[in-house]
Amino acid sequence: MRKFNIASAAAAAGVLAVLTMSAAGASPVEETITNPAQVGHREVWFYDNTTGIATDSFFAGGHPGYPQDSSMFERNRIYSNNFNVYAPGSDVKSAVPVPIGVGILIAGGDDDTISGNYIYDNWRRGTMLIAVPDAISCAPNPDEGAPPCTPQGAATTSNGDRYYDNVMSRTPDGRKMPNGVDFWWDEFPNNTGNCWYSNRGPDGTDASWTGDPQRFANPGMSVPHFLPEDCGTSTGTGNPAKEAMLTYCAEASLGDTTCDWYAPPKRPSPTGLKVFPTHAAPLALPELSGSVQGAPPVQ
């Protein structure tokens, strides 16, 4: 068994990296992937971090291969990422802003695949998808971490990301361990192709996972102001409250709890799960092949 602990990592564009059969934990963010293309994670356990996995295109607009794209996160276990790195006396310090209690954060990524994972017990959100407008990703000068570039538009990142066949708020042995919300999207205006479909929630059915925005009652559709399921017709229509919160957090001091990213979330109650009714019949849970030795038991 290979155990790794990466608080910050960068990969060159065009390189396919696949991490398999590993366990990873106890850091502010287990992996920060800045502007790579074709990075893959399969059968890795991400646990006991502030955020389990984070990709971003911040200040990367001038790099070859911008934006981050085409990463694959498949058949992993991403759970219990609730470590408060910002707490007084924490023996771990974070140099980058990451929210407490998130399984996977994609910030400005295109055409990423999140499939076949078990994602549970992340108290704020199982997954987050946010846009990074060109005005942010094009650094004002090379000292900010990237060559200068000219913004091409507001919605050039966070397009074409697909979340499917994941098991949310449920452990592999069938226990309910809810995320705060399973799938969270900022709904950035004119982002296209993002979709969430054929996932399973805490009762093992497609009917029981949760979203913000919430899912539409009818299957397979992309309806404005609901979490889209049809990839081909998915278009963001904007959410001023979310945009205001993200802007505020981008400007807040690291650890400032007036930004909700830095405020420890409350543990969700398994009996308080909100289920939005849909049509779906029960689906079989995917099985992870092999086993990972040395990872701690889930509490």
C-alpha positions as CSV (number, residue, x, y, z in Angstrom):
1,M,0.0,0.0,0.0
2,R,1.3,3.4,-1.0
3,K,0.4,6.3,1.3
4,F,1.0,9.9,0.2
5,N,0.3,13.3,1.7
6,I,0.4,16.2,-0.7
7,A,-0.7,19.6,0.6
8,S,0.1,21.3,-2.7
9,A,1.0,19.9,-6.1
10,A,1.2,21.0,-9.7
11,A,1.3,18.9,-12.8
12,A,2.4,19.8,-16.3
13,A,-0.3,20.0,-19.0
14,G,-0.6,16.9,-21.1
15,V,0.6,14.5,-18.5
16,L,-1.6,11.6,-17.4
17,A,-1.0,10.8,-13.8
18,V,-2.9,7.9,-12.2
19,L,-2.8,7.2,-8.5
20,T,-4.1,3.8,-7.6
21,M,-4.8,1.8,-4.4
22,S,-3.6,4.5,-2.0
23,A,-4.7,6.1,1.2
24,A,-4.3,9.8,1.9
25,G,-5.2,12.0,4.9
26,A,-4.5,14.6,7.5
27,S,-3.7,17.8,5.6
28,P,-5.4,21.1,4.8
29,V,-6.2,19.8,1.3
30,E,-5.0,16.3,0.3
31,E,-4.3,17.4,-3.2
32,T,-4.3,20.8,-4.9
33,I,-4.1,20.4,-8.7
34,T,-3.3,23.7,-10.4
35,N,-3.8,23.9,-14.1
36,P,-3.0,20.3,-15.2
37,A,-4.6,18.4,-18.0
38,Q,-5.5,14.7,-17.8
39,V,-4.8,13.9,-14.1
40,G,-6.5,10.7,-12.8
41,H,-7.2,9.3,-9.4
42,R,-8.6,5.8,-9.0
43,E,-9.2,3.7,-5.9
44,V,-7.6,6.2,-3.5
45,W,-9.0,7.0,0.0
46,F,-9.1,10.7,0.8
47,Y,-10.0,11.3,4.4
48,D,-9.5,13.6,7.4
49,N,-8.5,16.7,5.4
50,T,-10.0,20.2,5.3
51,T,-10.9,19.6,1.6
52,G,-10.2,16.2,0.2
53,I,-9.3,17.1,-3.4
54,A,-9.1,20.6,-5.0
55,T,-8.4,21.6,-8.6
56,D,-8.1,25.2,-9.6
57,S,-7.3,27.6,-12.5
58,F,-6.6,30.6,-10.3
59,F,-3.9,32.9,-11.7
60,A,-3.1,30.3,-14.4
61,G,-4.4,32.1,-17.5
62,G,-1.1,32.5,-19.2
63,H,0.1,28.9,-18.7
64,P,0.2,26.4,-21.5
65,G,-2.8,24.1,-21.2
66,Y,-5.0,26.6,-19.4
67,P,-7.6,25.9,-18.0
68,Q,-7.3,22.8,-15.9
69,D,-9.2,20.1,-17.8
70,S,-10.0,16.5,-18.4
71,S,-9.1,15.1,-15.0
72,M,-10.7,11.8,-13.9
73,F,-11.7,11.0,-10.3
74,E,-13.0,7.5,-10.4
75,R,-13.8,4.8,-7.8
76,N,-12.3,6.6,-4.9
77,R,-13.5,6.9,-1.3
78,I,-13.7,10.5,-0.3
79,Y,-15.0,10.9,3.3
80,S,-14.7,12.7,6.6
81,N,-12.9,15.7,5.3
82,N,-13.8,18.1,8.1
83,F,-10.4,19.0,9.7
84,N,-10.4,22.6,10.9
85,V,-6.9,23.7,9.7
86,Y,-7.8,27.3,10.8
87,A,-8.5,26.5,14.4
88,P,-6.2,28.1,17.0
89,G,-3.5,25.7,18.0
90,S,-3.9,23.6,14.8
91,D,-0.6,21.8,14.2
92,V,-1.2,22.1,10.4
93,K,-1.3,25.4,8.6
94,S,-2.8,26.1,5.2
95,A,-1.2,28.5,2.7
96,V,-4.2,28.4,0.3
97,P,-7.9,29.1,0.9
98,V,-9.9,25.9,1.1
99,P,-13.3,25.4,2.6
100,I,-13.8,23.1,5.7
101,G,-15.9,20.0,5.1
102,V,-15.7,19.5,1.3
103,G,-14.9,16.2,-0.5
104,I,-14.0,17.5,-4.0
105,L,-13.7,21.2,-5.0
106,I,-13.3,22.0,-8.8
107,A,-12.6,25.7,-9.3
108,G,-12.4,26.6,-13.0
109,G,-12.0,23.1,-14.4
110,D,-13.3,21.9,-17.8
111,D,-14.4,18.5,-18.9
112,D,-13.6,16.7,-15.6
113,T,-15.1,13.4,-14.7
114,I,-16.2,12.5,-11.2
115,S,-17.6,8.9,-11.4
116,G,-18.0,5.8,-9.3
117,N,-16.8,7.3,-6.1
118,Y,-18.1,6.9,-2.5
119,I,-18.4,10.4,-1.1
120,Y,-19.8,10.7,2.4
121,D,-19.4,12.4,5.8
122,N,-18.2,15.7,4.4
123,W,-20.1,18.1,6.6
124,R,-20.3,21.1,4.3
125,R,-20.6,19.6,0.7
126,G,-19.7,16.4,-1.0
127,T,-18.6,18.2,-4.1
128,M,-18.4,21.8,-5.2
129,L,-18.1,23.3,-8.7
130,I,-17.3,27.0,-9.1
131,A,-16.2,29.1,-12.0
132,V,-13.0,31.2,-12.2
133,P,-13.6,34.1,-14.6
134,D,-10.7,35.1,-16.9
135,A,-10.5,38.4,-15.0
136,I,-9.2,36.4,-12.0
137,S,-7.3,33.6,-13.8
138,C,-5.3,36.1,-15.9
139,A,-2.9,37.3,-13.3
140,P,-2.3,41.0,-13.2
141,N,1.5,40.5,-13.5
142,P,3.9,37.5,-13.6
143,D,4.7,37.9,-9.9
144,E,1.2,36.5,-9.2
145,G,2.2,33.1,-10.5
146,A,1.5,33.0,-14.2
147,P,2.4,34.9,-17.4
148,P,0.1,37.8,-18.2
149,C,-2.8,37.1,-20.5
150,T,-5.8,38.8,-22.0
151,P,-9.2,37.8,-20.6
152,Q,-11.3,36.1,-23.3
153,G,-14.7,36.1,-21.5
154,A,-16.4,35.6,-18.2
155,A,-17.5,31.9,-18.7
156,T,-14.5,30.2,-20.2
157,T,-13.9,27.8,-17.3
158,S,-16.0,25.2,-15.4
159,N,-17.7,23.8,-18.5
160,G,-18.4,20.2,-19.4
161,D,-17.9,18.7,-15.9
162,R,-19.8,15.4,-15.3
163,Y,-20.8,13.8,-12.1
164,Y,-22.3,10.3,-12.4
165,D,-22.5,6.8,-10.9
166,N,-21.3,8.2,-7.5
167,V,-22.6,7.0,-4.2
168,M,-23.4,9.9,-1.9
169,S,-23.9,10.1,1.9
170,R,-23.6,6.4,2.2
171,T,-20.6,4.2,3.2
172,P,-19.6,1.1,1.2
173,D,-21.2,-1.1,3.9
174,G,-24.5,0.7,3.6
175,R,-24.5,3.1,6.6
176,K,-25.9,6.6,6.2
177,M,-23.2,9.2,6.7
178,P,-24.6,12.3,5.1
179,N,-22.7,15.1,3.4
180,G,-24.0,18.6,4.2
181,V,-25.3,18.6,0.7
182,D,-24.2,16.1,-1.9
183,F,-23.6,18.3,-5.0
184,W,-23.1,22.1,-4.9
185,W,-22.8,24.3,-8.0
186,D,-22.4,28.1,-8.2
187,E,-24.7,28.2,-11.3
188,F,-22.3,30.7,-13.0
189,P,-23.9,32.5,-15.9
190,N,-23.4,30.8,-19.3
191,N,-21.3,27.9,-18.1
192,T,-22.4,25.0,-20.2
193,G,-22.3,21.2,-20.2
194,N,-22.1,20.6,-16.5
195,C,-24.4,17.7,-15.4
196,W,-25.2,15.5,-12.4
197,Y,-27.0,12.2,-13.2
198,S,-27.3,8.5,-12.3
199,N,-25.9,9.0,-8.8
200,R,-27.1,7.2,-5.7
201,G,-28.0,8.7,-2.3
202,P,-28.1,7.4,1.2
203,D,-30.8,4.8,0.6
204,G,-29.1,3.4,-2.4
205,T,-31.4,5.0,-5.0
206,D,-31.1,7.8,-7.5
207,A,-34.0,9.5,-5.7
208,S,-32.1,10.3,-2.5
209,W,-29.1,12.4,-3.3
210,T,-29.3,16.1,-2.7
211,G,-28.2,19.2,-4.6
212,D,-27.8,23.0,-4.3
213,P,-29.5,24.1,-6.5
214,Q,-32.0,21.3,-5.8
215,R,-32.7,18.7,-8.5
216,F,-35.7,18.9,-10.8
217,A,-38.5,16.5,-10.0
218,N,-38.6,15.1,-13.5
219,P,-35.7,12.9,-14.7
220,G,-33.0,13.7,-17.3
221,M,-33.7,17.4,-17.7
222,S,-31.8,20.6,-17.4
223,V,-34.1,23.3,-16.1
224,P,-33.0,26.8,-15.1
225,H,-32.3,27.2,-11.4
226,F,-32.2,23.4,-10.8
227,L,-29.2,21.1,-10.9
228,P,-29.0,20.0,-14.5
229,E,-29.0,16.3,-15.5
230,D,-29.0,16.6,-19.3
231,C,-25.4,17.5,-20.3
232,G,-26.3,18.8,-23.8
233,T,-28.7,21.5,-22.6
234,S,-27.1,22.5,-19.3
235,T,-26.5,26.3,-19.0
236,G,-25.8,28.3,-15.9
237,T,-28.2,31.2,-15.3
238,G,-26.5,32.8,-12.3
239,N,-27.1,33.0,-8.6
240,P,-26.3,36.5,-7.1
241,A,-26.2,35.2,-3.5
242,K,-23.6,32.5,-4.4
243,E,-21.5,34.9,-6.5
244,A,-21.5,37.5,-3.6
245,M,-20.4,34.8,-1.1
246,L,-17.6,33.6,-3.4
247,T,-16.4,37.1,-4.1
248,Y,-16.4,37.9,-0.3
249,C,-14.5,34.7,0.5
250,A,-11.9,35.5,-2.2
251,E,-11.2,38.8,-0.6
252,A,-11.4,37.7,3.1
253,S,-8.4,36.9,5.2
254,L,-7.4,33.3,5.5
255,G,-9.4,31.8,8.4
256,D,-11.8,34.7,8.7
257,T,-15.0,32.9,9.9
258,T,-17.2,35.7,8.4
259,C,-16.6,33.7,5.2
260,D,-18.5,30.5,5.6
261,W,-15.6,28.5,4.1
262,Y,-13.6,29.0,7.3
263,A,-16.4,28.4,9.8
264,P,-16.6,24.8,10.9
265,P,-19.9,23.2,9.6
266,K,-22.2,21.3,11.9
267,R,-22.3,17.5,11.5
268,P,-25.4,16.6,9.5
269,S,-27.9,14.2,11.1
270,P,-28.6,10.9,9.3
271,T,-32.2,11.2,10.3
272,G,-32.5,14.7,8.9
273,L,-31.6,14.0,5.3
274,K,-33.8,16.0,2.9
275,V,-34.8,13.8,0.0
276,F,-36.2,15.4,-3.2
277,P,-38.7,12.9,-4.8
278,T,-37.9,11.6,-8.3
279,H,-38.9,8.7,-10.5
280,A,-35.9,6.5,-10.1
281,A,-35.9,2.9,-9.1
282,P,-33.2,1.4,-6.8
283,L,-29.8,0.9,-8.4
284,A,-27.0,-1.5,-7.4
285,L,-24.1,0.1,-5.6
286,P,-20.8,0.0,-7.5
287,E,-18.1,-2.2,-5.9
288,L,-14.5,-1.0,-5.5
289,S,-12.1,-3.6,-6.8
290,G,-9.3,-4.7,-4.5
291,S,-8.8,-3.2,-1.1
292,V,-6.8,-0.6,0.6
293,Q,-4.7,-1.7,3.5
294,G,-3.9,0.7,6.4
295,A,-6.7,3.2,6.1
296,P,-8.4,4.0,9.4
297,P,-11.9,2.7,10.2
298,V,-14.7,5.1,9.5
299,Q,-16.2,6.5,12.7
